[in-house]
Amino acid sequence: MDISISFRHIDVDDGIKAYIEEKMARLQKYVEPLLDIHVVLSLERKYRYRVDVMFTVNGVVINAHETMDDPRAAVDTILDKLERRLTKYRDKLKKYREAKTKRPGGVPEKEESSIIITKTMDAKPMDPEEAVMQLRASGDQFMIFRERERDNVCIVYKRRDGKYSLIETTGKKP
């Protein structure tokens, strides 16, 4: 574990430095990899102490800051904040790992196709008007046919308003 402590607008005090190192060492029990913690202790307006702590755990940056009149109280408060955040992070990671192990290993399940019935149709050559007449007679929702003049595959279907629409594909021209 590597703890780097910086002081801004304050003379270096070995007592507070040892206190910070002792308290920040408690964070190591929450995560597996060794932590590289950066702590900045600064004096604001000659009587308020601000403590900033930043470290990275598995690519996730965790930082916190606290401002109080006493630097030791600020360190204690920020330690509580960081312990809560690390506990929350550890629990999230644990849930993720449990969910990952519940999934079947390696082989994805076959998704069921949304196609229920496959039907092969012969596109008979006819005019669009003749296709509409056959569609009315059959009671189907659509009809596929081949247009006589241009030999294109076309689809006639009944719309919701009761009228018919024609879809033409591009094809061979005589």
C-alpha positions in Angstrom: 0.0 0.0 0.0 1.3 3.4 -1.0 0.1 6.5 0.7 1.2 9.9 -0.5 0.4 12.9 1.7 0.7 16.5 0.5 0.3 19.6 2.6 -0.9 22.9 1.2 -0.5 26.1 3.2 0.5 24.1 6.2 3.9 23.1 7.6 4.6 19.4 7.5 3.5 17.8 10.8 4.8 14.3 11.5 2.1 13.7 14.1 -0.8 14.3 11.6 1.1 12.5 8.9 1.4 9.4 11.0 -2.3 9.7 12.0 -3.4 9.9 8.3 -1.2 6.9 7.4 -2.6 4.8 10.2 -6.2 5.6 9.4 -5.9 5.2 5.6 -4.3 1.8 6.1 -7.7 0.6 7.3 -9.1 1.0 3.8 -6.9 -1.9 2.5 -9.2 -4.5 4.2 -12.0 -3.6 1.8 -10.3 -4.3 -1.5 -8.0 -7.0 -2.9 -5.4 -5.1 -4.9 -3.0 -2.8 -3.1 -4.2 0.8 -3.0 -2.3 3.8 -4.1 -3.9 6.6 -2.0 -3.3 10.3 -2.5 -4.2 12.5 0.4 -4.0 16.3 0.3 -4.4 18.3 3.6 -4.9 22.0 3.1 -5.7 25.0 5.2 -8.5 27.3 4.1 -9.1 30.7 5.6 -6.5 30.2 8.4 -8.8 28.0 10.5 -10.5 25.4 8.4 -8.8 22.2 7.3 -9.8 20.4 4.0 -8.8 16.8 3.4 -9.0 15.4 -0.1 -8.5 11.7 -0.7 -8.3 10.0 -4.1 -7.5 6.5 -5.2 -8.3 4.0 -8.0 -9.7 0.5 -7.5 -9.8 -1.7 -10.6 -10.2 1.4 -12.8 -12.9 3.0 -10.7 -11.8 6.3 -9.3 -13.0 6.9 -5.7 -12.5 10.3 -4.2 -13.9 12.3 -1.3 -13.3 15.6 0.5 -14.2 17.0 3.9 -13.8 20.4 5.5 -13.7 20.9 9.3 -12.0 22.9 12.0 -9.9 20.0 13.3 -7.7 18.0 10.8 -8.0 14.8 12.8 -11.8 15.0 12.8 -11.8 15.7 9.1 -9.7 12.6 8.5 -12.0 10.5 10.7 -15.1 11.8 8.8 -13.6 11.2 5.4 -12.5 7.7 6.5 -16.1 6.9 7.3 -17.2 8.2 3.9 -14.6 6.1 2.1 -15.4 3.0 4.1 -19.1 3.3 3.1 -18.1 3.8 -0.6 -15.8 0.8 -0.6 -18.3 -1.4 1.1 -20.9 -0.4 -1.5 -18.4 -1.0 -4.3 -17.5 -4.4 -2.9 -21.1 -5.4 -2.6 -21.8 -4.4 -6.2 -18.8 -6.4 -7.4 -20.0 -9.4 -5.4 -23.5 -9.2 -6.9 -22.0 -8.9 -10.4 -19.8 -11.9 -9.8 -22.7 -14.0 -8.4 -24.9 -13.1 -11.4 -22.1 -13.9 -13.8 -21.7 -17.4 -12.3 -25.4 -18.1 -12.5 -25.3 -17.6 -16.3 -24.6 -20.8 -18.3 -20.9 -21.0 -18.9 -19.6 -20.1 -22.4 -22.4 -21.5 -24.5 -25.2 -19.0 -25.2 -28.7 -20.3 -25.2 -30.4 -20.7 -28.5 -32.9 -18.0 -28.9 -36.2 -19.1 -30.2 -37.0 -17.8 -33.6 -40.0 -15.5 -34.0 -40.9 -17.3 -37.2 -43.7 -19.8 -36.4 -44.7 -21.2 -39.7 -42.7 -21.4 -43.0 -44.7 -21.6 -46.1 -43.5 -21.8 -49.7 -45.6 -20.0 -52.3 -45.5 -20.0 -56.0 -45.6 -16.4 -57.4 -48.1 -16.9 -60.3 -48.0 -14.4 -63.1 -51.1 -12.1 -63.0 -52.2 -8.4 -63.1 -52.6 -6.4 -59.9 -56.4 -6.2 -60.4 -56.6 -10.0 -60.7 -54.4 -10.4 -57.6 -56.8 -8.1 -55.6 -59.8 -10.2 -56.8 -58.1 -13.4 -55.7 -57.2 -11.8 -52.4 -60.8 -10.9 -51.7 -61.9 -14.4 -52.6 -59.3 -16.1 -50.4 -59.8 -13.9 -47.3 -56.0 -13.8 -46.7 -54.2 -10.7 -45.6 -51.8 -10.5 -48.6 -51.0 -12.2 -51.9 -47.7 -12.6 -53.7 -47.7 -12.7 -57.4 -45.5 -12.0 -60.4 -46.5 -9.1 -62.6 -47.1 -10.2 -66.2 -45.7 -7.2 -68.0 -42.4 -6.7 -66.2 -42.0 -10.1 -64.5 -41.5 -8.4 -61.1 -42.4 -10.0 -57.8 -45.2 -8.0 -56.2 -47.3 -8.1 -53.0 -50.9 -7.0 -52.6 -52.1 -6.6 -49.0 -55.3 -5.4 -47.4 -54.9 -2.3 -45.2 -56.7 -1.5 -42.0 -59.0 1.0 -43.7 -60.2 -1.8 -46.0 -58.4 -0.6 -49.2 -55.5 -2.5 -50.9 -51.9 -1.6 -51.4 -49.4 -2.9 -53.9 -45.6 -3.4 -53.2 -43.5 -3.8 -56.4 -39.9 -5.0 -56.5 -37.5 -4.0 -59.2 -36.9 -6.8 -61.7 -36.3 -7.6 -65.3 -37.4 -5.2 -67.9 -38.4 -6.5 -71.4 
